[in-house]
Amino acid sequence: MKQLRIISFFIIPLLLIGCYSLPVSVSIPSAGEQELTPVPKIITTKGESRIGKPSGVSSRIRERPTLVTPTPDPFPDLYGCNMQIEFISGSLENQSSEFSVLDRSYFLDKGDKFAVGKGTAVYYEDQPYMILHSSYVNGNILKPMEAEFIRKYLEHRGNKGDEYIQNQIDNLVGAQVNWYCNDDLVLETTINSIVRLSHDASERLWLEPLQIVDILENKQGLASEWIGEILPTDQASLFLGFCGWGSSSVGSGRYTYYRYLINFVVETP
C-alpha cells in the first residue's frame, strides 16, 4: 500500500504537465526569426539611461506638406447693386450718397443708362473702378449728382487754387468709408490717396477706363494740372472716379474738364 502511494506521487505530476500545451494560435519563432526581431537598445548618457528606438525602426518623421490657403477675393459682385457709400470718419463724416450700379448688360448696350440724372454708376470689376457723376442736374443746385458732395469738398465750385485742393486732399486721406449693397455692408474701406488728373489724362481715362495704372504712370498733359498722387499699396483697393471743374475760361465744358481718382483700400475683417 505504501509502495502504491509512492508511485502515485510521481505519476500524477507527469499527467498534469501533459495537460498544458501551447495554444494553436501561438507560434514559436525559429532561431533565425528571433535574430531579425529588433531589440530595444539602452542609451546611456551622463547620469541617466533611457530606452532608445529599436534599430530596425526608422526614427525619421515625415513632414506634412505646407497647406497654401488662397487669398479670398474681397470684392463681392457689385453689379446691379442699389449702392450706398457712407463716410464714417474724416472731413466728410456722416455724409453719404446713393446710386444704382449698372449691371453687365450696360457693356452690350450702353444706351442712355449712364446719362446725367439717371442716378447710376458704371463699374469695372477687373480694375476695380467705379465711375460716378458730379455737379448738378441741369445746373439745379437742389439736384446734386452722386459724387457732387466729394467734388465740392475738394474744390468748391472750381474757383479755388491748387494749394487749397491739395490741403483738402490731405485732410480727406485716411477717412473710413463703408459701402452697402442692397442695405448690406459689403466693403469697409479707408481712403489711401487722391489725385486730380490733368485735362489730357482725364480725357484718356474717360475713353480708356481700364488703363488707370498706365495713365497714372505716364502723367500726360500739363504737369501744373496734376494735384495729389496715388500711393502704391499691397492691399486690395478700389478706385472711384468723377469729374472736376476747370477754370472759368474753359466755357461750357468746365464741369467735366478734370477728373479725380480716389483710391480706397479694403480693410480685412
C-alpha positions in Angstrom: 0.0 0.0 0.0 2.8 2.3 0.8 4.5 1.5 -2.5 1.3 2.4 -4.4 1.3 5.8 -2.8 4.9 6.5 -3.7 4.2 5.5 -7.4 1.1 7.8 -7.5 3.2 10.7 -6.2 5.5 10.6 -9.3 2.8 9.7 -11.9 0.2 12.4 -11.1 2.5 15.4 -11.7 3.6 14.0 -15.1 -0.1 13.7 -16.1 -0.7 17.3 -15.0 2.2 18.7 -17.1 0.9 17.0 -20.2 -2.4 19.0 -20.0 -0.8 22.4 -20.7 0.2 22.5 -24.3 0.7 25.9 -26.2 -2.4 27.2 -27.9 -2.6 26.5 -31.6 -2.6 30.3 -32.4 0.7 30.9 -30.8 3.7 30.3 -32.9 7.2 29.9 -31.6 9.7 31.8 -33.7 12.7 30.0 -35.0 16.2 30.9 -34.2 16.6 32.8 -37.5 13.4 34.8 -36.9 14.4 35.7 -33.4 17.6 37.3 -34.8 15.5 39.6 -37.0 13.3 40.9 -34.2 14.6 44.4 -33.3 15.7 44.7 -29.7 15.4 48.0 -27.8 18.8 49.5 -27.0 19.7 51.0 -23.7 21.1 54.5 -24.4 23.2 55.8 -21.6 24.0 59.5 -21.2 25.7 61.3 -18.3 23.8 60.3 -15.2 20.8 58.8 -16.9 19.6 56.0 -19.0 16.7 55.7 -21.5 15.3 53.2 -23.9 16.0 54.0 -27.5 14.1 53.0 -30.5 14.8 49.6 -31.9 17.5 49.7 -34.6 15.0 48.2 -37.1 12.5 51.1 -36.7 13.2 54.4 -38.6 13.3 57.4 -36.4 12.6 59.8 -39.3 9.3 61.6 -39.1 7.8 62.6 -42.5 7.0 66.3 -42.6 3.5 67.3 -43.6 3.2 69.4 -46.8 2.5 73.1 -46.1 -1.1 73.9 -47.0 -1.4 77.1 -49.0 -4.7 78.9 -48.4 -5.7 81.0 -51.4 -6.4 84.7 -50.7 -10.1 85.2 -50.9 -11.4 87.9 -53.3 -12.5 90.8 -51.1 -14.8 92.2 -53.7 -18.4 91.0 -53.9 -20.4 91.1 -57.1 -21.4 94.8 -57.2 -23.3 94.7 -60.5 -26.9 95.6 -60.1 -26.5 96.9 -56.5 -28.5 99.6 -55.0 -25.4 101.1 -53.6 -24.8 103.5 -50.7 -21.4 104.9 -49.7 -21.1 106.4 -46.2 -18.2 108.3 -44.7 -17.7 107.0 -41.2 -14.8 109.4 -40.3 -12.8 112.3 -41.7 -13.8 115.6 -43.1 -17.0 114.2 -44.7 -18.1 112.2 -41.7 -21.8 111.2 -41.8 -22.2 112.3 -45.4 -23.3 109.7 -47.9 -24.6 109.1 -51.5 -26.9 106.6 -53.0 -26.9 105.3 -56.6 -27.6 102.2 -58.7 -24.7 100.2 -60.2 -25.5 99.2 -63.7 -25.4 95.5 -64.5 -23.2 93.8 -67.1 -25.8 94.4 -69.9 -24.5 98.0 -70.0 -21.4 96.9 -71.8 -23.5 95.3 -74.5 -26.0 98.2 -75.0 -25.0 101.4 -73.2 -27.9 103.5 -74.5 -28.6 106.3 -72.0 -28.2 104.2 -68.9 -25.4 106.3 -67.6 -26.9 109.6 -68.6 -26.9 112.6 -66.2 -29.8 112.4 -63.8 -30.2 108.6 -64.0 -28.6 108.1 -60.6 -26.4 105.3 -62.0 -22.8 104.2 -61.7 -20.5 102.3 -64.1 -18.3 99.6 -62.5 -15.4 97.8 -64.0 -14.6 94.7 -61.9 -11.2 93.9 -63.5 -9.7 97.1 -62.2 -11.8 97.6 -59.9 -13.0 101.1 -60.8 -16.4 102.8 -60.3 -17.5 106.0 -62.1 -20.0 108.5 -60.7 -21.4 111.8 -62.0 -20.6 115.0 -60.1 -22.0 118.6 -60.4 -25.8 119.3 -60.7 -28.6 118.0 -62.8 -29.4 120.7 -65.4 -27.5 123.2 -63.2 -30.0 123.0 -60.4 -28.2 123.2 -57.1 -31.1 121.5 -55.5 -30.3 118.3 -57.5 -26.7 117.4 -56.8 -25.4 114.3 -58.6 -23.9 111.3 -56.9 -20.3 112.4 -56.3 -21.0 116.1 -56.0 -20.5 116.3 -52.2 -17.0 115.0 -52.6 -16.1 117.2 -55.5 -17.5 120.3 -53.8 -15.4 119.5 -50.7 -12.3 119.2 -52.8 -12.6 122.3 -55.0 -15.8 124.1 -54.0 -17.0 125.5 -57.4 -13.8 125.3 -59.2 -12.6 128.7 -58.1 -10.1 127.5 -55.5 -6.3 127.4 -56.2 -4.1 124.3 -56.2 -2.9 124.8 -52.7 -6.5 124.7 -51.4 -7.3 121.5 -53.3 -4.1 119.8 -52.0 -4.9 120.7 -48.5 -8.4 119.3 -48.9 -7.0 116.1 -50.3 -4.5 115.8 -47.4 -7.3 116.2 -44.9 -9.6 113.6 -46.5 -6.9 110.9 -46.8 -7.4 108.3 -44.1 -11.1 108.6 -43.8 -13.1 105.4 -43.4 -15.9 104.7 -45.9 -18.4 101.9 -45.8 -20.1 100.5 -48.9 -23.6 99.0 -48.8 -25.2 96.9 -51.4 -29.0 96.4 -51.1 -28.6 97.6 -47.4 -25.9 95.0 -46.7 -22.5 96.2 -45.7 -20.2 94.7 -48.3 -16.9 96.7 -48.0 -15.1 98.6 -45.3 -12.5 100.8 -46.8 -10.0 103.6 -46.0 -9.0 106.4 -48.4 -5.4 105.7 -49.3 -4.8 108.6 -51.7 -6.4 111.0 -54.1 -5.3 112.7 -57.3 -6.7 115.2 -59.8 -5.6 114.3 -63.3 -4.6 116.8 -65.9 -7.2 117.6 -68.6 -5.4 115.4 -71.2 -5.1 112.4 -68.8 -8.8 112.9 -67.8 -9.9 112.7 -71.4 -7.9 109.5 -71.9 -9.3 107.9 -68.7 -12.8 108.6 -69.9 -12.0 106.8 -73.2 -9.8 104.1 -71.6 -11.2 103.3 -68.2 -9.1 100.2 -67.7 -5.8 101.9 -68.3 -5.7 103.6 -64.9 -2.2 102.3 -64.0 -0.7 103.4 -67.3 -2.3 106.8 -67.2 -1.1 107.4 -63.6 2.4 106.4 -64.6 2.7 108.4 -67.8 1.2 111.6 -66.3 0.1 113.0 -69.6 -0.8 116.7 -70.0 0.5 119.8 -68.2 2.4 118.9 -65.0 0.8 122.0 -63.3 -2.6 120.5 -63.7 -1.8 117.4 -61.7 -2.6 117.7 -57.9 -2.0 115.0 -55.4 -0.9 111.4 -56.2 -2.0 107.8 -55.9 0.2 106.0 -53.5 1.1 102.3 -54.1 -0.4 99.7 -51.8 -0.2 95.9 -51.5 -3.8 95.7 -50.2 -6.8 95.2 -52.4 -8.1 98.5 -53.5 -10.9 100.2 -55.4 -10.9 103.4 -57.5 -13.7 105.9 -57.5 -13.7 108.5 -60.3 -15.7 111.6 -61.0 -15.3 115.0 -62.9 -13.8 118.2 -61.6 -14.3 121.8 -62.6 -11.9 123.7 -64.8 -11.2 127.4 -64.8 -13.9 129.9 -65.7 -12.1 130.4 -69.1 -12.9 126.9 -70.2 -16.6 127.7 -71.0 -19.4 125.1 -71.3 -17.1 122.1 -70.7 -15.9 123.5 -67.4 -17.5 121.0 -65.1 -16.0 118.0 -66.9 -12.6 119.5 -67.5 -10.7 117.5 -64.9 -11.2 114.1 -63.3 -10.5 113.0 -59.7 -9.5 109.5 -58.7 -9.9 108.3 -55.1 -8.2 105.1 -54.1 -9.9 103.1 -51.3 -8.0 100.2 -49.7 -10.2 97.3 -48.4 -9.9 96.6 -44.8 -9.7 92.9 -43.9 -12.1 91.7 -41.2 
